[in-house]
Amino acid sequence: MDIIKEFVRPELVGLIPMLYLLGVGLKKTSMISDKFIPSVLGIVGIVLAMIYTLATVSIVTYQDALMSVFTALTQGILCAGCSVYFNQLFVVQVKKEDE
């Protein structure tokens, strides 16, 4: 968990369980193929991180804008990656118990 604290902004850590639940919901509804769920979570994570970033940063120069885009991309991908990772840990644990 320390690695999450080191790389994911504390105010965006809440995205991880939200994206996890979104992924579980998408899987149960069969709206999209399972292979696309990580991509959807990545896109949703980036969009939500972008909304947060734009709401909290004042953009004056093009460098501010580029930094905001970079921050949103990296934070969104990290949060989506963590949610998929935790899902895989859960799946492996459930399979281990079934054996």
C-alpha positions in Angstrom: 0.0 0.0 0.0 2.9 2.3 0.5 3.6 2.4 -3.2 0.0 3.6 -3.8 0.6 6.4 -1.3 3.8 7.3 -3.0 2.5 7.6 -6.6 -1.3 8.3 -6.4 -2.4 11.6 -5.1 -4.2 11.2 -1.7 -7.3 13.0 -3.0 -7.6 10.6 -6.0 -7.2 7.3 -4.0 -11.0 7.2 -3.8 -11.0 6.6 -7.6 -9.5 3.1 -7.0 -12.5 1.5 -5.3 -14.9 3.4 -7.5 -13.3 2.1 -10.6 -13.1 -1.4 -9.1 -16.9 -1.3 -8.5 -17.5 0.0 -11.9 -15.5 -2.9 -13.4 -17.4 -5.4 -11.3 -20.7 -3.8 -12.5 -19.6 -3.9 -16.1 -18.7 -7.5 -15.8 -22.0 -8.5 -14.2 -24.1 -6.6 -16.8 -22.2 -8.1 -19.8 -22.6 -4.7 -21.5 -19.1 -5.0 -22.9 -16.6 -7.8 -23.4 -14.4 -8.6 -20.5 -11.3 -7.8 -22.5 -12.4 -4.1 -22.9 -13.1 -3.5 -19.2 -9.6 -2.4 -18.3 -9.6 0.1 -21.2 -13.0 1.5 -20.1 -11.7 1.8 -16.5 -8.6 3.6 -17.9 -10.6 6.0 -19.9 -13.1 6.7 -17.0 -10.1 7.1 -14.6 -8.4 9.6 -16.9 -11.6 11.6 -17.4 -12.3 11.8 -13.7 -8.7 12.7 -12.9 -8.9 15.4 -15.6 -12.0 16.8 -14.0 -10.4 16.9 -10.6 -7.2 18.4 -12.0 -9.0 21.2 -14.0 -11.1 22.0 -10.9 -8.2 22.5 -8.6 -5.4 24.0 -10.8 -5.3 27.5 -12.3 -4.0 27.2 -15.8 -2.1 30.4 -16.9 0.5 29.1 -19.3 0.7 26.3 -21.7 3.1 24.6 -19.3 0.3 24.6 -16.7 -2.0 23.0 -19.3 0.5 20.4 -20.3 1.2 19.5 -16.6 -2.5 19.2 -15.9 -3.0 16.8 -18.9 0.1 14.8 -17.8 -1.1 14.6 -14.2 -4.6 13.5 -15.3 -3.3 10.9 -17.6 -0.8 9.4 -15.1 -3.2 9.5 -12.1 -6.1 8.1 -14.1 -4.0 5.2 -15.5 -2.5 4.5 -12.0 -5.9 4.4 -10.4 -7.4 2.2 -13.1 -4.3 -0.1 -12.9 -4.7 -0.4 -9.1 -8.3 -1.3 -9.4 -7.6 -4.0 -12.0 -4.7 -5.2 -9.9 -6.9 -5.6 -6.8 -9.5 -7.3 -8.9 -6.9 -9.9 -10.1 -5.7 -10.4 -6.5 -9.3 -11.2 -5.5 -9.8 -13.5 -8.5 -6.6 -15.4 -7.7 -7.6 -15.7 -4.1 -11.1 -17.1 -4.9 -9.6 -19.6 -7.4 -7.1 -20.7 -4.7 -9.9 -21.3 -2.2 -11.9 -23.3 -4.8 -9.0 -25.7 -5.4 
